[in-house]
Amino acid sequence: MARQLTLDLGHTPALGRSDFLVTPANALAMTTLDRPETWPQGRMLLIGPEGAGKTHLATIWSAETGAARMPARALRPDLVDHLAAEDGAVVIEDANRIGASAGAEQALFHLWNLCAARGCWLLLTARSAPRDWDMVLPDLRSRMAAMPQTRIEAPDESLLAAVLVKLMADRQLVTPPGLIEWLVPRMDRDLGLARRLVDALDRQTMAERRGLTRSLAADILATLTDGDGVNSPDRGAELEVATEAEARAESSGSRDTQSEGEGVIRPEPTSTNPPPTADQHNADPATDPDPSDPPPDREPQR
């Protein structure tokens, strides 16, 4: 099959409130961020695994409060006065990386104190609890350990399915009926893996000028997980049948062809929530196809 050179032009994920997929795993975190006036001393730490939606929630909160945003690794003492506005709000993302820089630790310590003095809400996001941040400053360690926390829990199947739908919609990947329902029980509940899977599917379909198929998804998932998490006992037979069907389609000429930054970020003021870019809450309800059935000879176009 002819391959084409693919350029990584990036994509813009939909990060509005209406695009956030609320499930039992993240509902409490969203409710907590919606009520900053209830935070003890106006501070909150949002903890969650890779890809869980921390940046999405921080983006929503920043847009609705006018908060400045900055990655923890870019913090410097000379920026603190600018960040902590009187009666304002500030978000520091990836705070678990703060221990990599003495200057960033010192800046966060000053930011903590200045936010309290100016009545400025302070939201931190991190992948882990403060005890794992390798901080050097004792005073900062004690303050972070005492900070109130809310968590995005490990994803359940409904959240994993919703995230897959959203990631594919963000990249304008046309998803065959039943593909999400087929993938979810065969992969680990790991939202980072979901992102890597969709990224690989996007690159592969562009490189091969082909539509997204279940056999392609199974093949890439197996590559990413090295075989772990793919639970179907007949997967090998399925891929063999699918490969033969695709080879026949190619030989007959029937295959269709298709052709996150440093520094302070201040949100644009918004009065209404942006419309969703895809119907992410209504995934195709078609029933899951029998795993032994080969895919159709013609693939959907992107």
N, C-alpha and C positions, 0 to 999 in steps of 0.2 A: 504494500500500500504506500502511495506517495505521502510523504510527510512535508509539512510546511514549517518554516521558521516562525516561532511564536515570540512575541515581544511582551514582556511583563509591564503592561500599561497601568496596572493597578485596578482597583475597583473601589467604589464608595459604598460602604455598608450603610444600611438604613438604621439610624440610631435615634429616631424619635420615640416618644412615649408609646404611640400606637404601634410601633414596631417591636416593642419589648414583649416577649412571650412569657406571660405569668403562669407559673406552675407551683405546686406545693414546695418545690425546692428553693424558690426565690421570692415567694410572696411576702414573707416576713421582712426580708431585706428591703423590698420596695416600699412596704408600709412604713418602715423605720425612716427611710430617707425622705419620705413624703412629709415627715413631721419633725423637722430640725429644731423647732421650738421646744421639743420635749427632750432633746439631748442633754445629758449632764454637762454643764459648763459649755454647751454649744459645740461639743466634739463627738466624732463618731469614726470608728474604724470598720471598714467593709472588707471582710475576708472571703475569699472564694478561690477555687482552683482555676487553672489556665482555661480561658475560653468560656468561663461561667457567665459572663455578662457584667463584670465589674465596670469595664470602660463604658458600656452602654448605659448602665445606671448612673455613673458619674457624669456622663454627657447630658442625660436628662436633667439631673439635679443642677448641673452647672447652667444649663440653658434657662431653667426656671428660677434660679436664685441670682443669676448674674455673676456666678463664681469664676474666679481665675483658676486656671488649671496648669499644673506643671508636673513632669515626672520627677520622682525623688532624686534620681541621679544627677539632675541638672540644678538642684538647689544650691544657692550660694548666699552667704551672709548679706551681701549687698543688695539682694533681691527682696529680702524679707519685708522691708518697709513698704515696698510697692505692692506686694501680695496681700498684706493684711490691711485691707481698707476698713475705715470706720463703719461699723454696722454692715460689713460686707460678708463675703463668703469666699472660701478658697478650697481647692481640691489638690491634694498631692497624691499622685498615682504611683503604683509599684513601690510602696514604702518598704517592702521587704529587701530592696536593694540599697537602702540608706547606709548600711554598714560598709559599703565599698568606698566611701569618701568621708574623710574627717570633716571637710568643709561642709558637706551636705548634712552631716549630723549636727554640727554647730548651728547651721541655718535652721534646721527643723526645731531645735531646742528654742531658739529665739522666736521662731514663728509661733510656737506653742504659747509662749508667754505674751507675745504681742497681740495675738488673737483674743486672748482672755482680757487684756486691757482695753481693747477697742470694740469688744462685742462682736467679733467676726467669727462666723461659723467655720469650723475646720473639719473637712472630711478627708480621711486617708483611705486608700485601697491597698490591698496586699494579698499575696497568695498564701501567707502563713502567719502564725501568731508572732508577736514581737520577740518572744524568747529565741526565735530562730533567725533573727535579722543580723546577728554578729555585730551589734553596736558596741562601741568603745566607751562612749560617755556614760558614766553611771547615772547622772541625773536624767538623761534622755531615756535610758533603759527603764528607770522607775516610772517615768511619766507614760511611756508607751504601754507598759504592763498594766497600768491603772486605767487606760483609756477604755471607754465603753465600746462594745463590739456588736456587730450584726453580721450574719453569715449567709452566703449562698451555699446551700448544702450540695452534696454530691448529686449529680443529675439522676432523676428517675427516667423511665423509658419515655414518658410523655415529653419531658424537657429535651431529651436527646433527639427525639423525632422532630420536635418543633424547631430546634436549632438547625438540624439538617435541612429542613424546609427553608428556613430563613437564609442560611448560607448559600444554598443553591439559587434562591431567588435573587440574592445580592449579586450573584455572578451570571444571572440570566440563563442558568442551565435548565433546560426543559426536562423535567423528571418523569420517566415512564410510570404509568399506573402501578401501584404496589411496590415500587422500589424502596421507599422509606420504610414501609412495614416489613420488608424483607431484610433490610440492613440492620435495623435496631437490635433485634435479638442476637445478631451474629457479630456484634462488636462490643468492646468494653464501653462502659458508661464513662467515657472520657471525652470532654468537649474539646480538648486540644487535639485529640485524634480525629474528631469530627471535622475540625478546621483543616487539618492536613489532608484528610480524605477528599474533601470538596475541592481544595486547591489542586490536588493531583488530578482529579477528574476533569477539572476545568482545563488544565494544561494538556492532558492527554487528548481530550476531544478536539481541542483546537489544533494540536499538532497533527492529528490523524484525519482532521476534517470529517468527523463522524459524530453521530448523535450519542447521547448517554444511554448505555444499556446495562442490564443487570449483570451480565457476564463481565463487562468491563469493571463495574463497581466491585464485584467479587474478587477479581484479579488484583486490583489495586489495594483493596482492603487486606488481602492475604500478604501482599508485599510489605505494606506498612506495619502489619502486626507480626510478620514472620510466621504466619500460620495460627497464632494465638487469637482467640476470640471468634474464629470462624467455626461455628458449631455444627454446620450441616454435614451429616455423614456422607451425603451423596454429592458434595460439591464438585469433586473431581469429575464425576460422570457428567454433571450439568455443564461444566466448562468445556468438556470435550465436545458435547453435542452443540453447545452454543458456538464454539469455534468453527465447527464444520459448517453450521448454518451461515455464519458470517462469511466464510470462505466462498461458499456457493454464491452468495449475494454479490461479492466482489467480482468473482470471475464472470458473472452474467452481466455485470455493468449496472446492476439495479440498486447499488448503494447510493443513498442520498449524500450530497456533500454539503458542507457548511463552512461556510467559511467562519499606618498610625505614626509626632515631631517634637523636637526639642523646643524649650522655651515656654513662656507664658501663653496660654490660650484663653482668650476671653470670648464668650459666646455672643453671637448676634442676638439682639432682643427679639423675642418671638411672642406673638399674641395668641397664636393657635398652634395646635399640634400638627406636624407635617403629615400628609396622607401616607399610608403604607404603600410601598412600591410593589407589593405582591400580596395575594390573599394567603397570608401565612397561617391563618387560623383555620383554614378550610382545605387541608390537604386532600388530594384525590381519594374518595372513599372506596374506590374499587377494592374488591377482595384480593388478598394475597394470592398470587398464582402458585400453582403446584411447583415445588422446587425442581421436579423432574422435567417440567415442560421446557422446551427450547424457546428462546425469544423469537418474536416475529422476524420475517426476512427483511422487512423494511424497518429502518430505525427512525425515530422522530427527529425532525430537524431542529437545530438550535435557533 
